[in-house]
Amino acid sequence: MVAAVNETQIKTASDGAWEGDSPLNYAFPLLIVQTAVVLFTSRFLDFLLRPLRQPKVVAEILGGILLGPSALGRNKEFLKLVFPPWSTPILESVASIGLLFFLFLVGLELDLAVLRRSGRKAFTIAVAGISLPFVFGAAISLLLRRTAVNNPHHHHETVGYGQFLVFMGVALSITAFPVLARILAELKLLTTHMGQTAMAAAAFNDVAAWILLALAVALPGHGGGSSSDQIHHKGTGSPLISIWVLLSGMGFVMFMMFVVRPAMKWVARVSSSEQDGSIHEACICLTLAGVMVSGFITDVIGLHSIFGAFVFGLTIPKGGSFSERLIERIEDFVSVLLLPLYFASSGLKTDVAKIRGAEAWGILALVIATACAGKILGTFLTAMMCTIPARESLTLGVLMNTKGLVELVVLNIGREKKVLNDEMFAILVLMALFTTFITTPVVVAIYKPLNSPNPKAQRNISGGGQKDDEDVEEELRILACVRGPRDVPPLIRLIESFGTPTANRSLKIYVMHLIEFTDRPSSIVMVQRARRNGLPFINRLCKGGATSRDQIAAAFSVYGQLRTQSQRVRIRHLKDISSLPTMHEDICHVAEDKRVSMIVLPFHRHWSRDGDEGMPMGRFATGWRAVNQRVMENAKCSVGILVDRGFGQRLSHEVEEGASNGGQRRVGVVFIGGPDDRAALKTALKMAQHPRTRVTLLQIQDKVTDECSISSPQHEKEKDEAAMAEFKKRCDGLVECEQRVVDGNLRQFIEETGRSKDYELLIIGKQQKPLAETGAELETHPMEGQELGFMGDVLASSDHGIQVSVLVIQSGDAKTVEGINV
């Protein structure tokens, strides 16, 4: 007989290797090693699966299985060294804390008000997507129950058929809401009509799954078996106990909704009154304690502790800064560090070797076929009845078949309750992994949205089609991209600097709010709040229900209202929710679809007026910088990157008041030669037509270049001369022209111009015709910002005391010209 383990013999920390102690024999050092191994494995698998566009949950589930007895765990020495049996309760306890708080975040994600507005179509599809798989699961449970109980370590009487039936139905009918959102974002379907329907139906499905799981936990099992089992499961065979559990659970939910929810609204209101926008420490402490207490209460009731955390998350008011900042405080620690431990603990329980013989593998195939058939068939038929096209209906069915964390939670609870044995547990885990893995490739195969616009002629800042000499009296369309409220003022000042619209020349601005979509719960919250009724992967910003993100729409609306009706300024708001690596596809698609003349992007870093570097935009400046680079590589129209150092701030109050007198914005345009410089000339031409914008043309010549016969092709020279002649003709009397000779000192000239206070904005082309100095300069001073070109990189640097704002222009036809790039 094995003696019981005395927990006092398990020490937390070792005395160190010099004392002869092995850290892996002590609880805390071993937990550190286990966490590191789990994180490395899951991240490495995520890296490998990224080209297949798989959600992170697939890598985490697969990583847990590989670390368990199915793969690496088959080596007993490895299992004994890294995951010894005595460490299992410690690992599972830490993982359960992560699961508890993650389910609290899931409750935060789920906005009941959004569910009420989702409409009958999504609700009908959700009901069918749950009902048919549940019926199918109940049907095959008659066959599978024999497998679940046919094990020498399990007793027939300890498995209640009612519990097993409900567990099987829930396991086959669940849709993983967060995983579905990530797949939709990856496939650019998040804000399509089909994506809206799928998200709404998955949210309904989430709520129904938790209700059914609570029912499964509360149902009684048979109370037979060994005496020790009867002591451990005392009273579980009485139906009266189950009734009390269900009634207590309903009472708990009512108490949370009618008592705790108003209290949390008061807490959120008190927290939002902080002047610096932060959350008071007492509010954070109260919320975190509420999660733990709620989990404890539901555990006392007889439901799993995760129900309490989930319901408490529902009580937190949505749509305000309190929930957003609360998520920011805890989501990374929970989802990045603690949650992978739960997948690892589940993987340690999954032994694929338990699936022995043709019958067991046949059962696995049957379970997978039943799960897919129930979900896809139920969703497809109902969607067809709701007049959704057949291809979209079939795609909806595949998407709704996505599994994830909630599936593992259900299976782990079933295993703890002895409803599932090791073989059945492994079969259902593999079913969840397979159905999630095939979702992305199957959707790509059967559904190709019309996200590729018809080929159009290249467009540039002249505002028209292919011809450079097209009449300027036409509509000028600009796509202005913003990442947050801080980007709005400089973009408005830049747009304001363009020529005043008239009855014959209108200005149309597409304001595109770029939002990074990640695996973080805050991204799911953001998606739910978005009003999705626009183009594919674009959200049009709705009026009303103002949030922090509506500041962008409000600022541009004020600007539009200040323009007179005769000036014809039209503003359209778009919202792009996408991951950074693919965000440029959305921007370029909208630019082509809307036939814009120019895309304006903010620089990936903010700068102060005195040239000091500000905070990077977003969490990683390099990610946004890569977005700018990819847009410039793929856009067919002109692209401008604005490096703002307070452009137009001196005149901003006059602009808002519509004053007709006062100072002027001082804008300089540098011209050396090449298609990008010609596009910069056209931009300056538009600005010169504004009565309060003073434009100065700085034409650069280099004697060293002329002496060395370093020059651009003859046809480029002719285009440069024609562009200069046209510019001077149209801007006669509006623009000051200056010729500067640099004598091989281009960098010095650029730095001096940037440090001077002669201009508030410099417009430059990204690439110019070759100058004598640039080759040597690039060898000794490599460019940090390849997307800005040589001059733009110098002017965007913080090393030279630059004070001027910079607009770097790339022409839409620059890539077709050879032999001119610096």
PyMOL commands that set and color helices and strands:
alter all, ss='L'
color gray80, all
select helices_A, chain A and resi 7-9+17-19+23-25+27-52+56-67+72-74+76-82+85-109+112-116+120-149+156-158+161-173+177-186+193-218+227-232+239-272+281-301+305-315+321-349+352-354+357-385+390-399+405-416+422-446+485-496+521-529+550-562+565-567+580-593+621-634+649-657+675-688+703-708+714-730+746-755+772-780+786-796+814-816
alter helices_A, ss='H'
color red, helices_A
select strands_A, chain A and resi 476-482+507-516+569-578+598-602+605-607+613-616+638-643+665-671+693-701+735-741+761-765+805-810
alter strands_A, ss='S'
color yellow, strands_A
deselect
rebuild
show_as cartoon
